[in-house]
Amino acid sequence: MSKTRLTDLKRDAIIQAAIGEFRERGYEATSMDKVAARAEVSKRTVYNHFASKEGLFAECLDTLWQSCDPGLDQGYKADSPLRDQLAALLAAKVTMLRDPSFLDLAKVAVAEAIHSPERAQVIVQRIGKREQGLNHWLAAALADGRLKPLDPDMAAQQLHGLLKTFAFWPQLTMGAPLLSDGEAKAVIESALDMFLACYQA
């Protein structure tokens, strides 16, 4: 096995171990020592890959994001119906929001943001960068003249809000069950109706 491959395997093991620790213990109680022990690597190896616990936690969210949501970064297509493209983007987002592991880590992130806002800034900024795909899509559709004048960042937040009101915040704060397939489809269709009624040129 090549040295590069072995390094990648260790990095993956660290991330998976960290996901388990954060889910089970929460952010504060998770330590780099515990992650190292669970991953069966040295603490030095953990720090060789991740300079801080904040960075490791953000990478855990990134990993879950990528594994359950391969469609968030799809680009704008000038020759494809707006509704179809947006439906795919929103479906990818809801798929991520319905992933139990992602929801568990989101609970950890929100709790950390409440108790230690300064420490949570790195995490929040990293998460924000992963949500830029929709902003870029909206900016491209606007430039193509297919949307009415809008602020892509504000419009993206509006769309995220339409989804999270039903598919994220109740589950995160009140223990509501994850949406069924039918409920998820209804939420997406309703969000599309509202958004396109307001912004489609």
VEXLOVEX-484843 format. One record per atom (N, C-alpha, C): residue number from 0; residue in one letter; atom name; z, x negated, y. Coordinates in Angstrom, 2 decimals. Atoms other than C-alpha are relative to their C-alpha. Layout:
<sites>
 num residu atome       Z       X       Y
 NUM      a    CA       Z       X       Y
...
</sites>
This chain:
<sites>
 num residu atome       Z       X       Y
   0      m     N    0.00   -0.84   -1.20
   0      m    CA    0.00    0.00    0.00
   0      m     C    0.00   -0.88    1.25
   1      s     N    0.09    0.82   -1.20
   1      s    CA   -0.94   -1.39    3.42
   1      s     C    1.25    0.15    0.85
   2      k     N   -1.16   -0.03   -0.89
   2      k    CA    1.70   -2.22    5.99
   2      k     C   -0.09    1.17    0.98
   3      t     N    0.19   -1.11   -0.94
   3      t    CA    0.20    0.34    8.39
   3      t     C    0.35    1.32   -0.66
   4      r     N   -0.29   -1.24    0.72
   4      r    CA    0.38    3.08    5.77
   4      r     C    1.49    0.16   -0.24
   5      l     N   -1.44   -0.04    0.23
   5      l    CA    3.99    2.20    4.94
   5      l     C    0.73    0.37    1.27
   6      t     N   -0.61   -0.32   -1.29
   6      t    CA    4.88    2.33    8.63
   6      t     C   -0.17    1.48    0.33
   7      d     N    0.25   -1.42   -0.25
   7      d    CA    3.27    5.76    8.95
   7      d     C    0.88    0.88   -0.88
   8      l     N   -0.84   -0.76    0.92
   8      l    CA    5.16    7.02    5.90
   8      l     C    1.46    0.01    0.47
   9      k     N   -1.37    0.07   -0.51
   9      k    CA    8.46    5.83    7.37
   9      k     C    0.17    0.86    1.24
  10      r     N   -0.06   -0.82   -1.21
  10      r    CA    7.68    7.47   10.68
  10      r     C    0.05    1.49   -0.35
  11      d     N    0.01   -1.40    0.43
  11      d    CA    6.87   10.76    8.95
  11      d     C    1.34    0.38   -0.62
  12      a     N   -1.29   -0.28    0.62
  12      a    CA   10.08   10.52    6.92
  12      a     C    1.09    0.18    1.05
  13      i     N   -0.98   -0.11   -1.09
  13      i    CA   12.09    9.99   10.11
  13      i     C   -0.13    1.35    0.70
  14      i     N    0.22   -1.28   -0.69
  14      i    CA   10.52   13.03   11.78
  14      i     C    0.50    1.16   -0.85
  15      q     N   -0.44   -1.09    0.88
  15      q    CA   11.12   15.28    8.76
  15      q     C    1.52    0.02   -0.14
  16      a     N   -1.47    0.07    0.07
  16      a    CA   14.71   14.05    8.46
  16      a     C    0.63    0.52    1.29
  17      a     N   -0.53   -0.45   -1.29
  17      a    CA   15.27   14.66   12.17
  17      a     C   -0.13    1.51    0.15
  18      i     N    0.16   -1.45   -0.06
  18      i    CA   13.86   18.19   11.94
  18      i     C    1.12    0.68   -0.78
  19      g     N   -1.09   -0.57    0.80
  19      g    CA   16.35   18.92    9.18
  19      g     C    1.35   -0.13    0.67
  20      e     N   -1.30    0.22   -0.66
  20      e    CA   19.27   17.41   11.08
  20      e     C    0.16    0.90    1.23
  21      f     N   -0.10   -0.83   -1.20
  21      f    CA   18.49   19.20   14.34
  21      f     C    0.17    1.47   -0.36
  22      r     N   -0.11   -1.40    0.41
  22      r    CA   18.05   22.54   12.55
  22      r     C    1.40    0.32   -0.50
  23      e     N   -1.29   -0.26    0.65
  23      e    CA   21.30   22.21   10.61
  23      e     C    1.20   -0.27    0.90
  24      r     N   -1.16    0.43   -0.76
  24      r    CA   23.57   20.47   13.10
  24      r     C   -0.07    0.32    1.50
  25      g     N    0.15   -0.14   -1.44
  25      g    CA   22.13   21.17   16.55
  25      g     C   -0.24   -1.35    0.64
  26      y     N    0.39    1.23   -0.68
  26      y    CA   21.18   18.60   19.14
  26      y     C    1.17   -0.96    0.15
  27      e     N   -1.13    0.86   -0.33
  27      e    CA   24.60   17.28   20.12
  27      e     C    0.56   -0.71   -1.23
  28      a     N   -0.63    0.55    1.21
  28      a    CA   25.89   16.74   16.57
  28      a     C   -0.94   -0.89   -0.80
  29      t     N    0.95    0.85    0.70
  29      t    CA   22.72   15.00   15.40
  29      t     C    0.02   -1.40    0.60
  30      s     N    0.00    1.39   -0.47
  30      s    CA   22.80   11.21   15.63
  30      s     C   -1.14   -0.76   -0.67
  31      m     N    1.04    0.84    0.58
  31      m    CA   20.24    8.52   15.01
  31      m     C    0.48   -0.58   -1.34
  32      d     N   -0.55    0.48    1.27
  32      d    CA   22.58    7.23   12.25
  32      d     C   -0.24    1.01   -1.11
  33      k     N    0.17   -1.04    1.01
  33      k    CA   22.43   10.55   10.42
  33      k     C   -1.46    0.19   -0.35
  34      v     N    1.44   -0.10    0.26
  34      v    CA   18.67   10.74   10.81
  34      v     C   -0.44   -1.16   -0.89
  35      a     N    0.37    1.17    0.79
  35      a    CA   18.33    7.21    9.43
  35      a     C    0.46    0.16   -1.45
  36      a     N   -0.52   -0.18    1.36
  36      a    CA   20.54    8.02    6.43
  36      a     C   -0.81    1.04   -0.76
  37      r     N    0.77   -1.06    0.67
  37      r    CA   18.62   11.19    5.66
  37      r     C   -1.41   -0.47   -0.34
  38      a     N    1.36    0.51    0.22
  38      a    CA   15.27    9.41    5.97
  38      a     C   -0.02   -1.21   -0.94
  39      e     N   -0.13    1.18    0.87
  39      e    CA   16.59    6.50    3.85
  39      e     C   -0.69   -1.21    0.60
  40      v     N    0.48    1.19   -0.70
  40      v    CA   15.64    3.92    6.46
  40      v     C    1.15   -0.54    0.83
  41      s     N   -1.05    0.57   -0.84
  41      s    CA   17.66    1.63    8.69
  41      s     C   -0.02    0.65    1.39
  42      k     N   -0.07   -0.51   -1.37
  42      k    CA   18.84    2.70   12.12
  42      k     C   -0.97   -0.77    0.89
  43      r     N    0.94    0.80   -0.78
  43      r    CA   16.76   -0.15   13.53
  43      r     C   -1.42    0.53   -0.15
  44      t     N    1.33   -0.55    0.24
  44      t    CA   13.66    1.35   11.92
  44      t     C   -0.20    1.27    0.82
  45      v     N    0.10   -1.23   -0.81
  45      v    CA   14.39    4.68   13.62
  45      v     C   -0.28   -0.36    1.45
  46      y     N    0.18    0.38   -1.40
  46      y    CA   14.68    2.97   17.00
  46      y     C   -1.33   -0.75    0.23
  47      n     N    1.31    0.63   -0.14
  47      n    CA   11.50    0.98   16.35
  47      n     C   -1.08    1.04    0.26
  48      h     N    0.97   -1.08   -0.17
  48      h    CA    9.66    4.30   16.25
  48      h     C    0.32    0.90    1.18
  49      f     N   -0.41   -0.94   -1.06
  49      f    CA   11.68    6.34   18.76
  49      f     C    1.12   -0.63    0.83
  50      a     N   -0.94    0.69   -0.86
  50      a    CA   13.49    4.87   21.74
  50      a     C    1.27    0.79    0.27
  51      s     N   -1.15   -0.82   -0.32
  51      s    CA   15.86    7.81   22.17
  51      s     C    0.02    1.27   -0.84
  52      k     N   -0.10   -1.27    0.72
  52      k    CA   17.13   10.99   20.58
  52      k     C   -0.82    1.07    0.69
  53      e     N    0.83   -0.95   -0.73
  53      e    CA   15.40   12.97   23.33
  53      e     C   -1.46   -0.11   -0.41
  54      g     N    1.38    0.22    0.40
  54      g    CA   12.08   11.41   22.43
  54      g     C   -0.26    0.43   -1.43
  55      l     N    0.14   -0.41    1.39
  55      l    CA   12.64   12.01   18.73
  55      l     C   -0.03    1.52   -0.11
  56      f     N   -0.03   -1.46    0.05
  56      f    CA   13.49   15.67   19.32
  56      f     C   -1.33    0.57    0.51
  57      a     N    1.28   -0.46   -0.53
  57      a    CA   10.38   16.16   21.45
  57      a     C   -1.11   -0.22   -1.01
  58      e     N    1.01    0.28    1.02
  58      e    CA    8.31   14.55   18.70
  58      e     C    0.10    0.98   -1.16
  59      c     N   -0.18   -1.01    1.04
  59      c    CA    9.81   16.96   16.18
  59      c     C   -0.68    1.31    0.40
  60      l     N    0.66   -1.21   -0.49
  60      l    CA    8.65   19.88   18.32
  60      l     C   -1.51   -0.16   -0.03
  61      d     N    1.45    0.28    0.03
  61      d    CA    5.22   18.28   18.67
  61      d     C   -0.56    0.11   -1.42
  62      t     N    0.45   -0.02    1.38
  62      t    CA    4.95   17.86   14.91
  62      t     C   -0.11    1.43   -0.53
  63      l     N    0.04   -1.39    0.42
  63      l    CA    5.82   21.50   14.24
  63      l     C   -1.12    0.74    0.72
  64      w     N    1.07   -0.62   -0.79
  64      w    CA    3.46   22.55   17.02
  64      w     C   -1.36   -0.24   -0.66
  65      q     N    1.29    0.36    0.57
  65      q    CA    0.56   20.70   15.43
  65      q     C   -0.18    0.57   -1.40
  66      s     N    0.14   -0.44    1.38
  66      s    CA    1.32   21.75   11.86
  66      s     C   -0.22    1.50   -0.11
  67      c     N    0.12   -1.46    0.12
  67      c    CA    1.56   25.49   12.54
  67      c     C   -0.99    0.57    1.00
  68      d     N    0.84   -0.52   -1.07
  68      d    CA   -0.87   25.73   15.43
  68      d     C   -1.15   -0.93    0.34
  69      p     N    1.13    0.90   -0.26
  69      p    CA   -4.16   23.85   15.18
  69      p     C   -0.96    0.52    1.05
  70      g     N    0.98   -0.59   -0.88
  70      g    CA   -5.90   26.19   17.64
  70      g     C    0.35    0.07    1.46
  71      l     N   -0.41   -0.14   -1.39
  71      l    CA   -4.01   25.81   20.91
  71      l     C   -0.86   -0.81    0.97
  72      d     N    0.75    0.87   -0.90
  72      d    CA   -6.29   23.11   22.30
  72      d     C   -1.51    0.21   -0.07
  73      q     N    1.44   -0.24    0.09
  73      q    CA   -9.66   24.69   21.60
  73      q     C   -0.60    0.15    1.39
  74      g     N    0.61    0.01   -1.32
  74      g    CA  -12.04   24.27   24.50
  74      g     C   -0.74    1.29    0.32
  75      y     N    0.73   -1.17   -0.49
  75      y    CA  -13.78   26.89   26.58
  75      y     C   -1.47   -0.07   -0.44
  76      k     N    1.40   -0.07    0.42
  76      k    CA  -17.21   28.04   25.33
  76      k     C   -0.74    1.00    0.89
  77      a     N    0.71   -0.84   -0.96
  77      a    CA  -19.62   29.39   27.94
  77      a     C   -0.80    1.11   -0.65
  78      d     N    0.86   -0.98    0.67
  78      d    CA  -21.68   31.28   25.36
  78      d     C    0.76    0.93   -0.95
  79      s     N   -0.82   -0.82    0.90
  79      s    CA  -18.79   33.04   23.61
  79      s     C    0.79    1.03    0.82
  80      p     N   -0.74   -1.03   -0.74
  80      p    CA  -17.09   36.32   24.64
  80      p     C    1.41   -0.46    0.37
  81      l     N   -1.32    0.40   -0.47
  81      l    CA  -13.95   35.78   26.71
  81      l     C    1.10    0.54   -0.91
  82      r     N   -1.06   -0.61    0.79
  82      r    CA  -11.89   38.21   24.64
  82      r     C    0.18   -0.71   -1.35
  83      d     N   -0.09    0.69    1.29
  83      d    CA  -12.75   36.48   21.36
  83      d     C    0.68   -1.36    0.14
  84      q     N   -0.60    1.33   -0.20
  84      q    CA  -11.83   33.07   22.75
  84      q     C    1.49    0.11    0.31
  85      l     N   -1.41   -0.18   -0.34
  85      l    CA   -8.59   34.28   24.29
  85      l     C    0.80    0.50   -1.19
  86      a     N   -0.68   -0.52    1.18
  86      a    CA   -7.70   36.18   21.12
  86      a     C    0.36   -1.13   -0.95
  87      a     N   -0.27    1.15    0.87
  87      a    CA   -7.98   32.95   19.13
  87      a     C    1.12   -0.86    0.56
  88      l     N   -1.06    0.79   -0.63
  88      l    CA   -5.81   31.08   21.63
  88      l     C    1.36    0.67   -0.14
  89      l     N   -1.28   -0.72    0.07
  89      l    CA   -3.14   33.77   21.66
  89      l     C    0.49    0.11   -1.44
  90      a     N   -0.39   -0.06    1.41
  90      a    CA   -3.19   34.11   17.88
  90      a     C    0.63   -1.33   -0.43
  91      a     N   -0.57    1.31    0.32
  91      a    CA   -2.56   30.36   17.59
  91      a     C    1.40   -0.13    0.58
  92      k     N   -1.31    0.06   -0.64
  92      k    CA    0.33   30.65   20.03
  92      k     C    1.03    0.83   -0.77
  93      v     N   -0.93   -0.87    0.73
  93      v    CA    1.91   33.56   18.14
  93      v     C    0.31   -0.57   -1.38
  94      t     N   -0.25    0.65    1.29
  94      t    CA    1.49   31.71   14.84
  94      t     C    1.12   -1.02    0.13
  95      m     N   -1.05    0.99   -0.25
  95      m    CA    3.60   28.92   16.29
  95      m     C    1.35    0.68    0.25
  96      l     N   -1.25   -0.67   -0.34
  96      l    CA    6.20   31.32   17.70
  96      l     C    0.64    0.66   -1.21
  97      r     N   -0.52   -0.64    1.20
  97      r    CA    6.55   32.94   14.27
  97      r     C    0.44   -0.99   -1.07
  98      d     N   -0.40    1.01    0.97
  98      d    CA    7.25   29.66   12.50
  98      d     C    1.52   -0.18    0.06
  99      p     N   -1.47    0.08   -0.04
  99      p    CA   10.97   29.65   11.50
  99      p     C    0.53   -1.36    0.43
 100      s     N   -0.46    1.34   -0.38
 100      s    CA   11.31   25.87   11.87
 100      s     C   -0.15   -0.23    1.50
 101      f     N    0.20    0.16   -1.44
 101      f    CA    9.82   25.92   15.36
 101      f     C    1.04    0.81    0.77
 102      l     N   -0.97   -0.85   -0.68
 102      l    CA   12.10   28.80   16.36
 102      l     C    1.40   -0.63   -0.05
 103      d     N   -1.31    0.64    0.10
 103      d    CA   15.17   26.96   15.07
 103      d     C    0.13   -1.15    0.99
 104      l     N   -0.07    1.12   -0.94
 104      l    CA   14.32   23.86   17.10
 104      l     C   -0.07    0.48    1.44
 105      a     N    0.02   -0.57   -1.36
 105      a    CA   13.54   26.02   20.14
 105      a     C    1.39    0.44    0.41
 106      k     N   -1.39   -0.39   -0.29
 106      k    CA   17.08   27.40   19.90
 106      k     C    0.82   -1.22    0.40
 107      v     N   -0.70    1.24   -0.32
 107      v    CA   18.40   23.85   19.90
 107      v     C   -0.39   -0.49    1.40
 108      a     N    0.49    0.47   -1.30
 108      a    CA   16.22   22.95   22.91
 108      a     C    0.55    0.85    1.13
 109      v     N   -0.50   -0.88   -1.05
 109      v    CA   17.29   26.00   24.92
 109      v     C    1.50   -0.22    0.22
 110      a     N   -1.43    0.26   -0.13
 110      a    CA   20.97   25.38   24.18
 110      a     C    0.25   -1.30    0.73
 111      e     N   -0.15    1.30   -0.66
 111      e    CA   20.58   21.77   25.26
 111      e     C   -0.35    0.10    1.48
 112      a     N    0.39   -0.17   -1.40
 112      a    CA   18.82   22.84   28.47
 112      a     C    1.11    0.68    0.80
 113      i     N   -1.09   -0.70   -0.68
 113      i    CA   21.75   25.13   29.31
 113      i     C    1.19   -0.93    0.23
 114      h     N   -1.21    0.83   -0.07
 114      h    CA   24.50   22.60   28.59
 114      h     C   -0.24   -1.34    0.70
 115      s     N    0.29    1.30   -0.60
 115      s    CA   22.78   19.41   29.76
 115      s     C   -1.39    0.01    0.62
 116      p     N    1.33   -0.15   -0.61
 116      p    CA   19.90   20.24   32.14
 116      p     C   -0.72   -1.33    0.25
 117      e     N    0.66    1.27   -0.31
 117      e    CA   19.28   16.63   33.16
 117      e     C   -0.55   -0.65   -1.26
 118      r     N    0.43    0.62    1.25
 118      r    CA   19.09   15.38   29.59
 118      r     C   -1.16    0.76   -0.61
 119      a     N    1.04   -0.83    0.60
 119      a    CA   16.80   18.26   28.65
 119      a     C   -1.34   -0.13    0.72
 120      q     N    1.24    0.06   -0.77
 120      q    CA   14.20   17.43   31.31
 120      q     C   -1.13   -0.67   -0.76
 121      v     N    1.03    0.71    0.76
 121      v    CA   12.36   14.96   29.08
 121      v     C   -0.61    0.92   -1.06
 122      i     N    0.46   -0.92    1.04
 122      i    CA   12.16   17.56   26.31
 122      i     C   -0.87    1.08    0.61
 123      v     N    0.74   -1.09   -0.64
 123      v    CA   11.02   20.33   28.65
 123      v     C   -1.37   -0.47    0.49
 124      q     N    1.28    0.54   -0.48
 124      q    CA    8.33   18.13   30.21
 124      q     C   -0.96   -0.26   -1.14
 125      r     N    0.85    0.29    1.17
 125      r    CA    7.04   17.09   26.79
 125      r     C   -0.57    1.31   -0.55
 126      i     N    0.47   -1.29    0.49
 126      i    CA    6.85   20.72   25.66
 126      i     C   -1.06    0.56    0.94
 127      g     N    0.95   -0.52   -0.99
 127      g    CA    5.07   21.67   28.89
 127      g     C   -1.38   -0.60   -0.17
 128      k     N    1.30    0.65    0.20
 128      k    CA    2.33   19.13   28.20
 128      k     C   -0.74    0.59   -1.18
 129      r     N    0.65   -0.57    1.18
 129      r    CA    1.68   20.75   24.82
 129      r     C   -0.54    1.40    0.25
 130      e     N    0.47   -1.35   -0.31
 130      e    CA    1.03   24.11   26.50
 130      e     C   -1.13   -0.01    1.02
 131      q     N    1.03    0.09   -1.02
 131      q    CA   -1.72   22.86   28.79
 131      q     C   -1.37    0.47   -0.47
 132      g     N    1.29   -0.42    0.50
 132      g    CA   -4.58   23.94   26.52
 132      g     C   -0.48    1.30    0.62
 133      l     N    0.36   -1.29   -0.60
 133      l    CA   -4.52   27.50   27.87
 133      l     C   -0.34   -0.18    1.48
 134      n     N    0.29    0.25   -1.41
 134      n    CA   -4.39   26.26   31.47
 134      n     C   -1.40   -0.56    0.18
 135      h     N    1.32    0.62   -0.09
 135      h    CA   -7.48   24.12   30.90
 135      h     C   -1.10    1.01   -0.33
 136      w     N    0.98   -1.03    0.36
 136      w    CA   -9.31   27.00   29.23
 136      w     C   -0.21    0.95    1.17
 137      l     N    0.11   -0.93   -1.14
 137      l    CA   -8.55   29.32   32.16
 137      l     C   -0.73   -0.65    1.16
 138      a     N    0.67    0.69   -1.09
 138      a    CA   -9.67   26.72   34.69
 138      a     C   -1.51   -0.09   -0.26
 139      a     N    1.42    0.09    0.35
 139      a    CA  -12.98   26.29   32.82
 139      a     C   -0.69    1.36    0.12
 140      a     N    0.58   -1.34   -0.10
 140      a    CA  -13.58   30.04   32.58
 140      a     C   -0.13    0.43    1.45
 141      l     N    0.06   -0.29   -1.44
 141      l    CA  -12.81   30.37   36.29
 141      l     C   -1.17   -0.73    0.65
 142      a     N    1.10    0.80   -0.56
 142      a    CA  -15.24   27.57   37.17
 142      a     C   -1.36    0.55   -0.42
 143      d     N    1.24   -0.57    0.52
 143      d    CA  -17.88   29.35   35.09
 143      d     C   -0.28    1.38    0.59
 144      g     N    0.20   -1.29   -0.66
 144      g    CA  -17.47   32.49   37.20
 144      g     C    0.30    1.21   -0.85
 145      r     N   -0.26   -1.13    0.90
 145      r    CA  -16.20   34.64   34.36
 145      r     C    1.38    0.60    0.20
 146      l     N   -1.30   -0.55   -0.36
 146      l    CA  -12.74   35.22   35.83
 146      l     C    0.07    0.18    1.50
 147      k     N   -0.25   -0.18   -1.41
 147      k    CA  -11.66   36.58   39.19
 147      k     C    0.87   -1.16    0.51
 148      p     N   -0.82    1.10   -0.52
 148      p    CA   -9.93   34.10   41.54
 148      p     C    1.44    0.08   -0.52
 149      l     N   -1.36    0.06    0.52
 149      l    CA   -6.65   33.00   39.98
 149      l     C    0.49   -1.43    0.02
 150      d     N   -0.63    1.30    0.17
 150      d    CA   -4.23   30.11   39.74
 150      d     C    0.17   -0.20   -1.51
 151      p     N   -0.07    0.16    1.45
 151      p    CA   -4.72   28.82   36.17
 151      p     C    1.41   -0.20   -0.54
 152      d     N   -1.37    0.25    0.46
 152      d    CA   -1.12   27.62   35.91
 152      d     C    0.82    1.30    0.00
 153      m     N   -0.74   -1.26   -0.09
 153      m    CA    0.31   30.95   37.07
 153      m     C   -0.51    1.00   -1.04
 154      a     N    0.58   -0.94    0.97
 154      a    CA   -2.09   32.97   34.90
 154      a     C    0.40   -0.37   -1.42
 155      a     N   -0.43    0.43    1.33
 155      a    CA   -1.20   30.88   31.86
 155      a     C    1.44    0.41   -0.26
 156      q     N   -1.39   -0.42    0.16
 156      q    CA    2.48   31.56   32.45
 156      q     C    0.11    1.50   -0.21
 157      q     N    0.00   -1.45    0.20
 157      q    CA    1.74   35.27   32.73
 157      q     C   -0.35    0.34   -1.45
 158      l     N    0.41   -0.27    1.38
 158      l    CA   -0.04   35.22   29.37
 158      l     C    1.10   -0.41   -0.99
 159      h     N   -1.09    0.43    0.87
 159      h    CA    2.74   33.21   27.74
 159      h     C    1.14    1.03    0.05
 160      g     N   -1.07   -0.99   -0.14
 160      g    CA    5.22   35.73   29.12
 160      g     C   -0.28    1.29   -0.75
 161      l     N    0.36   -1.22    0.71
 161      l    CA    3.32   38.68   27.68
 161      l     C    0.26   -0.15   -1.51
 162      l     N   -0.25    0.24    1.42
 162      l    CA    3.61   37.10   24.24
 162      l     C    1.49   -0.20   -0.30
 163      k     N   -1.38    0.38    0.29
 163      k    CA    7.12   35.67   24.44
 163      k     C    0.99    1.15    0.17
 164      t     N   -0.88   -1.16   -0.17
 164      t    CA    8.63   38.96   25.61
 164      t     C    0.26    0.69   -1.33
 165      f     N   -0.13   -0.68    1.29
 165      f    CA    8.03   40.30   22.11
 165      f     C    0.11   -0.96   -1.18
 166      a     N    0.13    0.88    1.15
 166      a    CA    7.42   37.27   19.89
 166      a     C    0.91   -1.23    0.06
 167      f     N   -0.81    1.21   -0.13
 167      f    CA    9.98   34.72   21.11
 167      f     C    1.42    0.27    0.49
 168      w     N   -1.34   -0.16   -0.58
 168      w    CA   12.85   35.74   23.38
 168      w     C    0.92    0.91   -0.81
 169      p     N   -0.92   -0.81    0.82
 169      p    CA   14.23   38.59   21.21
 169      p     C    0.47   -0.74   -1.25
 170      q     N   -0.35    0.76    1.19
 170      q    CA   14.18   36.31   18.16
 170      q     C    0.93   -1.16    0.35
 171      l     N   -0.79    1.16   -0.41
 171      l    CA   15.66   33.40   20.07
 171      l     C    1.40    0.38    0.44
 172      t     N   -1.28   -0.34   -0.63
 172      t    CA   18.45   35.22   21.90
 172      t     C    0.79    1.10   -0.71
 173      m     N   -0.69   -1.15    0.60
 173      m    CA   19.25   38.32   19.84
 173      m     C   -0.15    0.08   -1.51
 174      g     N    0.14    0.00    1.45
 174      g    CA   18.34   37.39   16.28
 174      g     C   -0.95    1.04   -0.54
 175      a     N    0.98   -0.98    0.46
 175      a    CA   15.48   39.90   16.11
 175      a     C   -0.88   -0.63   -1.08
 176      p     N    0.87    0.56    1.04
 176      p    CA   13.23   39.51   13.05
 176      p     C   -1.32   -0.50    0.57
 177      l     N    1.32    0.48   -0.40
 177      l    CA    9.99   37.59   13.33
 177      l     C   -0.99    1.16   -0.10
 178      l     N    0.99   -1.08    0.00
 178      l    CA    7.02   39.82   14.10
 178      l     C   -0.77    0.02   -1.32
 179      s     N    0.88   -0.13    1.14
 179      s    CA    5.07   41.18   11.16
 179      s     C   -1.43   -0.29    0.45
 180      d     N    1.40    0.23   -0.35
 180      d    CA    1.33   40.56   11.01
 180      d     C   -0.53    1.11    0.90
 181      g     N    0.47   -1.13   -0.80
 181      g    CA    0.67   44.04   12.37
 181      g     C    0.59    0.01    1.39
 182      e     N   -0.64    0.05   -1.32
 182      e    CA    3.18   43.69   15.18
 182      e     C   -0.58   -1.13    0.84
 183      a     N    0.58    1.12   -0.74
 183      a    CA    1.78   40.29   16.14
 183      a     C   -1.38    0.36    0.53
 184      k     N    1.34   -0.41   -0.43
 184      k    CA   -1.75   41.71   16.28
 184      k     C    0.07    0.97    1.17
 185      a     N   -0.15   -0.98   -1.08
 185      a    CA   -0.58   44.61   18.46
 185      a     C    0.41   -0.66    1.30
 186      v     N   -0.45    0.73   -1.20
 186      v    CA    1.18   42.25   20.89
 186      v     C   -1.17   -0.76    0.61
 187      i     N    1.14    0.77   -0.50
 187      i    CA   -1.92   40.06   21.17
 187      i     C   -1.03    0.92    0.65
 188      e     N    1.00   -0.92   -0.54
 188      e    CA   -4.28   43.01   21.71
 188      e     C    0.47    0.59    1.33
 189      s     N   -0.54   -0.55   -1.25
 189      s    CA   -2.00   44.51   24.38
 189      s     C   -0.06   -1.03    1.12
 190      a     N    0.05    1.07   -1.00
 190      a    CA   -1.76   41.16   26.19
 190      a     C   -1.43   -0.22    0.47
 191      l     N    1.41    0.16   -0.37
 191      l    CA   -5.54   40.81   26.10
 191      l     C   -0.47    1.14    0.90
 192      d     N    0.40   -1.14   -0.81
 192      d    CA   -6.04   44.32   27.48
 192      d     C    0.50   -0.15    1.44
 193      m     N   -0.60    0.13   -1.33
 193      m    CA   -3.67   43.71   30.39
 193      m     C   -0.61   -1.13    0.80
 194      f     N    0.49    1.18   -0.71
 194      f    CA   -4.89   40.24   31.23
 194      f     C   -1.44    0.15    0.43
 195      l     N    1.43   -0.11   -0.34
 195      l    CA   -8.61   40.94   31.10
 195      l     C   -0.27    1.14    0.97
 196      a     N    0.14   -1.08   -0.97
 196      a    CA   -8.24   44.23   32.99
 196      a     C    0.27   -0.50    1.42
 197      c     N   -0.37    0.55   -1.31
 197      c    CA   -6.71   42.21   35.81
 197      c     C   -0.94   -1.11    0.45
 198      y     N    0.65    1.23   -0.42
 198      y    CA   -8.72   39.00   35.77
 198      y     C   -1.47   -0.16   -0.40
 199      q     N    1.39    0.22    0.39
 199      q    CA  -12.08   39.39   34.03
 199      q     C   -0.96    0.38    1.11
 200      a     N    0.93   -0.24   -1.10
 200      a    CA  -14.93   39.15   36.53
 200      a     C   -1.00    1.07   -0.41
</sites>
